[in-house]
Amino acid sequence: MLESMSYLINDRRKRSRRTVVLGASANPSRYSYSAVNRLRQNGYDAIPVGLRSGEINGTEILVGRPPLSNIDTVSLYIGAGRQPALYDYIFDLNPRRLIFNPGTENIELEQLAKKRGIETTNACSLVLLSTGQY
């Protein structure tokens, strides 16, 4: 019984930790596609936001800068060159954490985020999930 209670509490905590996958793609060979699926499989509320419309396993990819609230994490899948146009959007989401997946590292954005009290991590969301560190 104690085990099942622990599972329920942990599951609620994961659902409350909403993650925006910024740079989501409908292409199954892209890491952002896998990230959305793996986050969901692990009980997280993953919200795909991309540059192009499409869907990931029946979930619509939101395009542009959709207004979202209660965001815990933004997991970046957009290269540093395209990120400056999204700085205001990322900060408007008011995330607790920003994950720079491989190939998205950006010292400028990292410093701006830290000044706003946002935790930053240079890591792979898929690895964090697979090792239980997400």
N, C-alpha and C positions, 0 to 999 in steps of 0.2 A: 504494500500500500504506500509506504513512504517513497519507494522508487517511482511509482506512477504520479504521485504528487510533485515530486522533483521534476519529472518530465513535463508536466503541465505548466509549472512555473517557468521552466526554461523555454518551452514553446511560446508562451505568452511574451516573454522577454524578447525572443527572436522576432516575433511578429511586430513588436513595437519598435524594433530597430530597422526602420525603413531605409532601404538603400537605393539611391539613384545610380543606375549604370549609365553614365554619360558617355555617349559614343556607341550606343547599342546598335547592333546590325542584325538584319534578318538573315544574313549569310551564316549557315551552320558551321562553316569552317573558321569563323572569327571567334576570338577569345571572349569578346563581349557577349556573344550569343550563349556560349558555354557558361559564362558567369551568371547570367540571368537564370538559366536553368538550374545551375548548382545552388544558387542562393535559395531559390524556391524549394528545391528538393531538401534543403537543410532547414526549411521553416521560416526563412526570412521573406519580408515583403519587398520584392525587387521591382523597381519601376524603371523600365527601359526608356531612355530618352536618346534619340539619335538625330542624325543629320538628314536621314531619309525615312519616309514612312515604310511600314511593313509590320510584321508580327513575329513573335517568338513563341512557338507552341500555343497559339491562340491568344496571346497577349499583345495588344497593339503597342507598337513603338510610338511614343509621343514625339512630336517634332517641334523644333523651335525652343521656346523657353516657357514650358507650361508651368502655371503657378502650382506649387506643391508645398505642403506643410508637414511638420513633424518628421523631418528628414534627419536620420542619425548619421548616415555615411553617404558620401559621393565617391564612387569608384570610377576613376577616369580611364577612358579608352580612346581619348582624342590626343593627338600629338601636341607638343608644346607650341608649335607654330600656329595652331588654330585656337589655342586656349585663351589668349587675351580677350577675344571677343565674347568670351563666356565668363570672365571674372565676376562681373556684377551679378550675373545669374547664379553662379555658384555661391557667392556670398549672400544673396537674397534667400537661398535655400536654408541658410543658417545651420549647416551641418555641424555635428560634433567632431567628425573626422573626415579627412580627405585621403583617399588611397591613390597613389601614383603607381599604376601598373607599369610593368616594363615597357619602355619606349615613350612614356608620358611624363617623365621626370621634368620638373620645371622649377628651378631655384627661385625665380621671381614670384611665382604663384605660391610656392611653399612659404616664403618669407611673409607675403601679404596675409596668408591664412594664419600663420602663427601670431602675427600682430593682432589678429581678431580673435585669438584664443581657440583656434581650430587646430585639433591634433592632426599632424600629417605623418604619413607612412609611405615609404618607398618599398612596395611589396606587391606580390601577385595575389589578387583576391582568391583565385582558384587554389593556390598553395595554402593560403590562410585557412580557407574552408576545409581543405583535405587534412590539415594538421590540427584542426580544432582551435585555431587561434583567431578566428574571425571575430 
